[in-house]
């Protein structure tokens, strides 16, 4: 996995990062990763799970008749 070294970070910035990390219950390194991940994530990224849930809500969901017990036989496409 790639690594990045940040040189000449001010003491004030380092203290702020440590404080922010503590507030989120993670290490300073994990906090910096989270900040960088958030900064480069596309704002209009499609989140398929969220989109599928919204689709289901728009159309009233899906009613599945599932019986407990033996699993169903797999489909045979031959």
N, C-alpha and C positions, 0 to 999 in steps of 0.2 A: 504494500500500500504506500502511496506517495507520502512524503513528509515535507513540511514547510517550516522554515526557521524565520522568525520575525525579529529583526535586529532593531535596536534603538527605540524600543517601546518605552514611553514615558512612565515614570513611577505612578503618576496619577491614573493613567489608563490601565496599568496593571492592577492597581488597587481596585478600580471600578470593575474590572473583569472578575477579580476574585470575589468581590461583594456580590456581583450579579450571579456568579456560579453558586455561591452559598445560598442565595435566595431560591435558586432552582434546584438545590440539592444535588449538585454535580461538581465534578472537578473543574478547575479553570480550563484545562485542555478540552474537556467535553463541552464546556460552555462556548469556547471559541469555535469548535466544530459546528455547534448548533447555530451560532450566529452566521458563520460562513455558508452553511447549508441553506439557511433562510434567505440570505442575501442573493444567492444565485438561482434559487428555485423560480421557475417561470410563474408569473402571476396567473396566467390563464391555463395552467396545467389541468388536464382532464383527469379527474379522480374517478375511475370506473366504478368503484363500490358506491361512492356517494351518488353518482349519476344513476346507477341502477336502483338505489333506494328511492331517489326522487321520482323516477319513472313509475315504480310500484305505487308510491303514494298518490301520484296524479291519477292513476287508473284504479284506485281502490284496492290495490294489493292482489295477491293470488291466493286462492283457496286450494290447498293441496289435500287430497284425501289419502293419507298415509296410514297404513295399518302397521301396528307393532308386530314383531315376530320375525318370520323368515324374510330375508332381503329379496327384493324382486329379481326375476331372471334378467340378465343383461339382454339388450336388444340384439337381434340377429339380422344383419344386413345382407346376407347371402341368399 
